[in-house]
Amino acid sequence: MASGEYDRAPDEKTPFLALGVGCERGAEAAEAIGLAERALQVSGFGVDSLGGIFSLDRKMTEPAVQALAEHFRLEAMFFDAQRLEEETPRLQNPSDAVYRAVGCHGVAESAALAGAGPGARLVVPKMRSQHVTVAIAVGNRVFYGKRSYAPNHPPLPGRAEGGVPAMTVHFIGAGPGAADLITVRGLRLIERCPVCLYAGSLVPKEVVASAPEGARVIDTSVLTLDEIIAELQAAHLAGHDVARVHSGDPSIYGAMAEQMRRLDQLNIPYEVTPGVPAFAAAAAALKQELTIPEVNQTVILTRTSMKSSGMPEGEDLATLGRSGATLVIHLSIRNMAHIERELTPLYGPDCPVIVAYRVGWPDEQFVRGTLADIGEKVREAKLARTAMIFVGRGLAPENFRDSALYHKDHIHALRNSTPTEASGEA
């Protein structure tokens, strides 16, 4: 993030202390709090002078850092490694080992100095416990971040209530595969967001190639949820809009809800831009309508149980199949035998099945069969992932009637008379 902005404290005679903290992953809260309390005693200042908790942005989700903020009833604020590295000339304990690990020569001392502002000085150099480091700097200027030193101080221009830079996390559906399936709105958002997070295993690089020059573009396929949220929180503190790009439509098996829940907890604003869902793109490629008059009028999107999560009660294939609806089964290509076993008694062995593999990608493939033979055909095609399974009589309809929608006798709000009546030829 940028170095932030500083503002004069309301009382020049009131010292402002910045507590810098570094910690190993998973450090205990009690250890961090105990070390910070000792450092505060060493400083000779009272707790009322403590104005903020500061650290490296990679430590955003560390329980020890959050516990310090809660203990002292202050906001935890963060800098990126580049900003902390700027403080190296003022460090009393620079470390090459720390630089190799995180990209700056110190965390606790650097964060304290950066947090206290220009002209700050260390009053407590780095103190260390087994898993935590802290340092304290004093200055008369305040980092204007998520928490203002003076609660009633007006926010800086372009910043939202409370001093937080105005920004939004945009969850964007990229569509499946082909880069030109993204919506116009989604593309325009990517073009203007200085931070872009995308699932590289499912979203082609061409989709995010339009991100602004110099944008922070991150493949999240190797990140944990905590690491993703840390990136979003860093962008929030820096005031950078984020394009969070998901494949297909993010509302369908997109793992978006758990991210939004975290953002709600952090009071980070977000919006959702829909995308073309994979099942719709598959139907388009197949030139297939999924709702055929008097054959089937219902489409069910579902999946089967897997190691990561099971299915809720009443949503198993045997239950859903009793409806006779067209089933679009996601994330289940490895469960073909189970699908055949559960659905054959309900749909019949001759029921049409289509397996859609890598929809929208250059190696897109469709395998047609029936419940009796689709398993063997999938094995022959060696399809093992990234596929959907369509099951239903509506996939190969015969002798179905036209819908009433365009029938000459069908009257609706935009066509309240027959064509011949409207032309005066009746």
DRENNUVO-187455 format. One record per residue (C-alpha): y, z, x; residue in one letter. Coordinates in steps of 0.05 Angstrom, whole numbers, padded with zeros to 5 digits, always signed. Layout:
REM DRENNUVO-187455
YZXA...
This chain:
REM DRENNUVO-187455
+00000+00000+00000M+00072-00005+00021A+00104+00055+00054S+00136+00076-00010G+00208+00097-00022E+00243+00162-00004Y+00297+00199-00042D+00341+00258-00022R+00315+00324-00046A+00359+00358-00098P+00375+00416-00051D+00385+00398+00022E+00372+00471+00043K+00304+00472+00010T+00250+00452+00060P+00199+00401+00037F+00129+00408+00064L+00078+00352+00063A+00005+00372+00069L-00035+00317+00103G-00110+00319+00094V-00171+00282+00121G-00243+00296+00105C-00313+00272+00112E-00346+00241+00051R-00369+00294+00003G-00333+00352+00037A-00332+00416-00004E-00270+00434-00044A-00273+00507-00022A-00272+00487+00051E-00210+00443+00041A-00173+00495+00001I-00188+00551+00051G-00164+00509+00110L-00101+00487+00074A-00084+00560+00056E-00092+00580+00130R-00047+00522+00151A+00006+00543+00101L+00005+00613+00130Q+00013+00585+00201V+00073+00543+00178S+00113+00605+00159G+00135+00572+00095F+00118+00593+00024G+00076+00553-00024V+00138+00535-00065D+00160+00490-00008S+00096+00449-00012L+00116+00383-00044G+00054+00339-00042G-00016+00326-00017I-00021+00263+00025F-00080+00224+00054S-00111+00157+00070L-00123+00112+00010D-00198+00111+00025R-00199+00185+00008K-00173+00176-00063M-00237+00195-00098T-00258+00250-00051E-00269+00315-00091P-00239+00357-00034A-00173+00319-00037V-00170+00322-00112Q-00187+00396-00110A-00127+00409-00064L-00081+00374-00113A-00109+00415-00170E-00105+00480-00131H-00032+00472-00112F-00014+00436-00178R+00012+00376-00141L-00002+00302-00141E-00046+00273-00087A-00013+00210-00058M-00041+00159-00011F-00023+00110+00044F-00062+00052+00072D-00085+00052+00145A-00030+00004+00167Q+00024+00051+00142R-00008+00112+00175L-00016+00074+00240E+00061+00069+00242E+00063+00144+00253E+00021+00142+00316T+00080+00152+00365P+00095+00219+00330R+00024+00245+00330L+00004+00305+00372Q-00070+00291+00367N-00082+00215+00365P-00155+00195+00365S-00186+00130+00385D-00250+00150+00348A-00211+00158+00283V-00179+00090+00295Y-00247+00057+00303R-00271+00090+00239A-00212+00079+00192V-00160+00036+00226G-00107+00088+00245C-00103+00139+00301H-00099+00199+00255G-00104+00217+00181V-00080+00288+00170A-00020+00286+00218E-00002+00215+00200S-00005+00227+00125A+00037+00291+00131A+00091+00255+00171L+00091+00194+00126A+00093+00239+00064G+00151+00282+00089A+00193+00221+00104G+00238+00195+00160P+00260+00250+00207G+00201+00294+00190A+00167+00337+00243R+00100+00370+00248L+00102+00445+00239V+00027+00452+00237V-00010+00401+00280P-00080+00382+00260K-00125+00440+00242M-00199+00428+00235R-00257+00460+00198S-00328+00432+00198Q-00314+00374+00150H-00238+00376+00136V-00173+00366+00176T-00103+00385+00152V-00033+00382+00181A+00035+00401+00154I+00101+00365+00165A+00170+00388+00143V+00228+00343+00123G+00287+00342+00076N+00268+00277+00043R+00215+00266-00010V+00163+00213-00019F+00179+00183-00087Y+00108+00170-00111G+00069+00190-00172K+00102+00259-00172R+00177+00266-00161S+00202+00326-00121Y+00253+00338-00176A+00218+00333-00245P+00281+00308-00279N+00301+00258-00226H+00308+00188-00256P+00255+00138-00234P+00275+00084-00186L+00289+00014-00213P+00225-00023-00232G+00185+00041-00237R+00155+00071-00299A+00162+00142-00325E+00146+00194-00271G+00161+00149-00212G+00098+00108-00216V+00109+00034-00201P+00101-00008-00263A+00035-00046-00258M-00026-00067-00299T-00099-00076-00284V-00120-00141-00318H-00194-00147-00334F-00205-00222-00336I-00266-00260-00360G-00277-00319-00312A-00329-00354-00354G-00397-00371-00326P-00401-00410-00262G-00355-00470-00264A-00285-00451-00242A-00252-00495-00295D-00282-00454-00351L-00232-00397-00340I-00178-00392-00393T-00106-00413-00380V-00083-00341-00388R-00136-00315-00340G-00117-00367-00287L-00043-00351-00292R-00056-00277-00283L-00097-00290-00220I-00041-00334-00194E+00009-00278-00197R-00031-00214-00182C-00023-00189-00110P-00091-00155-00114V-00154-00190-00138C-00222-00157-00145L-00281-00202-00165Y-00356-00198-00168A-00374-00248-00114G-00447-00251-00133S-00428-00278-00203L-00358-00307-00196V-00348-00368-00150P-00294-00363-00097K-00260-00423-00128E-00240-00379-00187V-00199-00331-00143V-00175-00385-00095A-00110-00388-00135S-00091-00317-00118A-00022-00313-00084P-00016-00323-00010E-00027-00257+00025G-00061-00226-00035A-00114-00172-00024R-00177-00207-00049V-00239-00163-00050I-00312-00180-00067D-00336-00120-00107T-00409-00139-00106S-00422-00091-00049V-00377-00034-00074L-00394+00027-00115T-00356+00046-00177L-00318+00100-00138D-00297+00049-00086E-00274+00000-00139I-00232+00054-00173I-00202+00074-00106A-00178+00002-00098E-00148+00003-00168L-00114+00070-00156Q-00085+00046-00090A-00056-00015-00125A-00028+00030-00179H+00008+00074-00130L+00036+00012-00095A+00058-00019-00160G+00014-00081-00152H-00016-00116-00212D-00091-00126-00205V-00135-00184-00228A-00203-00151-00240R-00245-00213-00250V-00313-00209-00285H-00362-00265-00299S-00369-00293-00369G-00333-00248-00419D-00323-00177-00395P-00340-00147-00462S-00413-00169-00456I-00455-00133-00404Y-00393-00130-00360G-00393-00056-00340A-00320-00055-00360M-00322+00007-00404A-00338+00054-00347E-00280+00027-00306Q-00232+00033-00365M-00255+00105-00376R-00236+00122-00304R-00169+00087-00312L-00155+00126-00375D-00167+00190-00337Q-00119+00167-00283L-00067+00142-00333N-00070+00073-00303I-00052+00018-00353P-00098-00041-00365Y-00108-00101-00409E-00166-00148-00423V-00165-00224-00423T-00228-00255-00454P-00271-00307-00421G-00322-00359-00443V-00387-00320-00452P-00449-00349-00418A-00487-00358-00483F-00431-00401-00511A-00427-00443-00448A-00503-00453-00451A-00500-00475-00523A-00445-00525-00505A-00486-00553-00447A-00546-00559-00494L-00503-00591-00549K-00532-00537-00593Q-00504-00503-00655E-00532-00433-00660L-00520-00424-00735T-00555-00476-00778I-00547-00477-00854P-00607-00446-00890E-00645-00439-00824V-00608-00382-00790N-00538-00354-00795Q-00544-00295-00748T-00543-00292-00672V-00563-00228-00636I-00542-00215-00564L-00590-00166-00532T-00632-00150-00471R-00695-00112-00454T-00704-00046-00419S-00694-00044-00344M-00693+00007-00288K-00617+00017-00292S-00617+00033-00366S-00663+00033-00427G-00650+00008-00497M-00624+00052-00553P-00672+00070-00609E-00678+00014-00660G-00655-00041-00612E-00723-00061-00585D-00746-00134-00594L-00797-00117-00647A-00742-00086-00691T-00690-00140-00679L-00741-00196-00687G-00757-00176-00758R-00689-00205-00778S-00711-00275-00759G-00644-00285-00726A-00634-00327-00663T-00641-00280-00605L-00602-00289-00540V-00636-00244-00490I-00597-00228-00428H-00619-00198-00361L-00692-00204-00379S-00722-00264-00343I-00772-00217-00308R-00796-00191-00375N-00822-00257-00403M-00892-00230-00418A-00861-00172-00457H-00817-00220-00496I-00876-00265-00514E-00918-00205-00534R-00865-00173-00579E-00838-00236-00613L-00899-00280-00624T-00924-00240-00684P-00855-00245-00715L-00832-00316-00699Y-00900-00351-00688G-00928-00381-00624P-00894-00448-00639D-00824-00418-00644C-00775-00456-00598P-00751-00421-00535V-00698-00444-00485I-00687-00410-00418V-00617-00424-00391A-00613-00413-00315Y-00547-00406-00276R-00505-00434-00332V-00443-00469-00306G-00465-00470-00233W-00485-00533-00195P-00558-00514-00199D-00556-00502-00274E-00624-00513-00307Q-00654-00509-00377F-00728-00499-00391V-00752-00514-00462R-00817-00489-00491G-00847-00444-00544T-00867-00372-00546L-00937-00396-00530A-00921-00431-00465D-00851-00412-00441I-00877-00359-00393G-00919-00409-00355E-00862-00459-00353K-00814-00407-00325V-00864-00389-00271R-00872-00462-00253E-00796-00470-00248A-00793-00407-00205K-00735-00377-00244L-00727-00304-00225A-00656-00283-00241R-00589-00301-00274T-00620-00331-00337A-00615-00322-00412M-00671-00332-00462I-00657-00363-00530F-00710-00352-00584V-00707-00377-00655G-00724-00431-00706R-00652-00454-00706G-00660-00482-00636L-00700-00542-00662A-00681-00549-00735P-00711-00605-00778E-00686-00633-00844N-00630-00581-00851F-00576-00595-00902R-00503-00606-00887D-00458-00546-00894S-00411-00544-00954A-00350-00539-00909L-00334-00613-00909Y-00366-00632-00975H-00319-00671-01020K-00327-00621-01076D-00313-00560-01033H-00245-00531-01048I-00208-00482-01003H-00137-00459-00989A-00120-00520-00947L-00156-00569-00991R-00145-00551-01064N-00163-00619-01093S-00213-00674-01078T-00190-00731-01032P-00190-00780-01090T-00148-00734-01134E-00098-00723-01077A-00089-00798-01069S-00078-00810-01142G-00139-00854-01149E-00178-00809-01196A
